Amino acid sequence: MRILVTGGTGYIGSHTVVELQKKGFEVIIVDALFNSRKESLDAIEKISGIRPQFECFDLADSTLTDDFFARHNDIKGIIHFAAHKAVGESVEQPIKYYRNNLDSLMNILDAMRKYSVQNLVFSSSCTVYGQPDAEHLPVSERAPIKKAESPYGNTKQIAEEIISESISAYKGLNAIALRYFNPVGAHDSAMLGELPLGVPNNLMPFITQTAYGIRKCLKVFGDDYPTPDGTAIRDYIHIMDLAKAHVIAVERMIGERMKNSFEIFNLGTGTGYSVLEVIKSFEKVSGVKLNYEIVGRRSGDIEKVWADPTYSNNELGWKAERCLDEMTLSAWKWEQAYRKGETCFE
C-alpha cells in the first residue's frame, strides 16, 4: 500500500510518515522544502529503519504535479499536508497563501481524477470555525462555519468546499478532512520535532527557543481577552496523538469503512489551555524560568477555542492520550537534543 504524503518533511508530516511506516505502509514524500529540512528524511530513517522515497517540487506547479502522478500509478491514498500555515504571515501576505494552498490542492484533485487515485486525507484546521460563540464551545463538527479570522483559515474553509464539490461532481473520490487544533510536542526519541525556518510563528517552538537562549524574549500576544487570565485559549494536542489519527483515517478509507464519501473529524483533547498555562507547564517540567512580555494582540488570532472530540473518539476509535505536561516536556527534550547536535539536523 503506497501512500503519498505531501509536506512529508514538515512537522506534522514527518511524524505521520513514521507512524505510517510502522504500520507497514510504503510512503513517498513530495515536499518543496519551503518551511522544512531534508534532514527530516534522515531522522525518519533512523527512527523507523526505512527511508521513504522523496521528490522535491512545488505542487502548485500543475505540470510537475501531473508528471509525478504519471510516473507513480500505484498510489492508494494521499495525505495532503503541504501548505503555508502561519496565521500572522497570511494576514500580511494573503495572495501567497491563496495561491499556494489552493493551487496545490486543485492540482492534486485533478491528478486524482486523471490517474484514478480515490482516497484523500486533508489537513484541515479548527480555524475553519472562526471565533465560536460561547454556546458552541467546545466545538463539535456540527458547529457553524463562521467567517475566518485570517487568510490562512479562509484557505482551509475554501479547500474543504473545493473537496466537497469535487466529490459531488466527480464520482469515485473519497476524502476525510481532519480539523485539528494546536499540535505541539515531539517524537519520543527526540529525533523529530518542530523546527521552523527563521523566527517561529507558533507558541511552542518560540517557548523552547527562548528557554535555550536562541530568542531573547517570548512575546505573549494580548492579555485582555475574555478568558480567566486574559490570554488566548487553545486546545493543544500532542504531535504523536495527531500522527496516529492520520494513519487511522487512511486505514478507514482503504478498508472501505467510510459512511460518506466526505467525512469531517475534529482532532483535539477537549481541554483548552491559555498561553500563560502553557508557559507555566513548560517552566514546571523544564525547570527553566521563561523571559516573556505581554504585547498587543496579533491580527488574525482567535480568542478561545477547544474541541469536542466525541465524534472522533466514537467513530474513528481514536483518542488523544497525552497531557499538556507531556507535550511541553517532549518539546523541550527535542529542543535540547537539536541544539546539542544529537539529532540528524545540522
GIPE-V208031 format. One line per field, one symbol per residue. phi: phi as a letter, one per 40 degrees, with the letter a starting at -180 (. if undefined). burial: b if it has 24 or more other ideal C-beta (glycine too) atoms within 12 Angstrom, else e. A space follows every 10 residues. Layout:
phi = ???
burial = ???
//
This chain:
phi = .cbcbcgccc dcdcccddcc cccgccbbbb acgcbabccd cccdccccgb cccabbaccc cccccccccc cbbbccabbb cdacbcdccc ccbccdcccc cccccccccd cdccbfccbb bbcbaccccg cccdcbbccc ccccccdcca ddccccccdc cccccccccb chcbabcbcb cbcagacdcg cbacbccgcc cbcccccccc ccgcbcaccb cgbbccbdbg bcbbccbcdc ccdccccccc cccccfbcca cbbbbcbacg bbbcdccccc ccccccgbcc cbbcbcdcdg cccaaacbcd ccccccgbac bbcccccccc cccccccccc gcbccc
burial = ebbbbbbbbb bbbbbbbbbb beeebbbbbb bbbbbbbbbb bebbbebbee bbbbbbbbbb eeeebeebbe ebeebbbbbb bbbbbbbbbb beebeebbeb bbbbbbbbbe bbeebebbbb bbbbbbbbbb bbeeeebbbb bebebeebbb bbbbbbbbbb bbbbebbeee eebbbbbbbb bbbbbbbbeb bbbbbbeeeb bbbbbbbbbb bbeeeeebbb bbeebebeee bbbbbbbbbb bbbbbbbbbb bbbbeeebee bbbbbbbbbb bbbbbbbbbe bbbebbebeb ebeeeebbeb bbbbbbbbbe bbbebbebbb ebebbbbbbb bbbbbbbbee eebbbe
//
